[in-house]
Amino acid sequence: VQVVESGGGLVQAGGSLKLSCAVSGLIANVKAMRWYRQAPGKERELVAVIRDNGATDYADSVKGRFAVSRDGSKNTRYLEMNNLGAEETAVYYCNVQATTYCGDPSTHWGQGTQVAVSA
């Protein structure tokens, strides 16, 4: 199973970025996809989640500014980030909770994508 994030980069404070997380390999379905971020010297924190039924949850710090969505035809999820602040500079990771064709749960991480917000 491969999990690949993309879309990171450098943006000015107040700007926007849209991250993608693509899953491929031997999985039957994606149960949930979570976005985490880890800033230098800080713990990894959960930013947002989208479940297989489309339900979403967000960290309080990003509510109203971030939105997760999915491509119904593919195992791809997106994290749209608006009005970014410099304190949100971090590596953003995608975590996939999936089910194998045997019905077993599996969890997979991507390599992360760097988001840098300049003040």
Salt bridges, closest charged atoms under 4 A:
GLU45 OE2 - ARG37 NE 2.64
ASP52 OD2 - LYS31 NZ 3.44
ASP57 OD2 - ARG51 NH1 2.80
ASP60 OD1 - LYS63 NZ 3.12
GLU88 OE2 - ARG37 NH1 3.10
GLU88 OE2 - ARG65 NH2 2.59
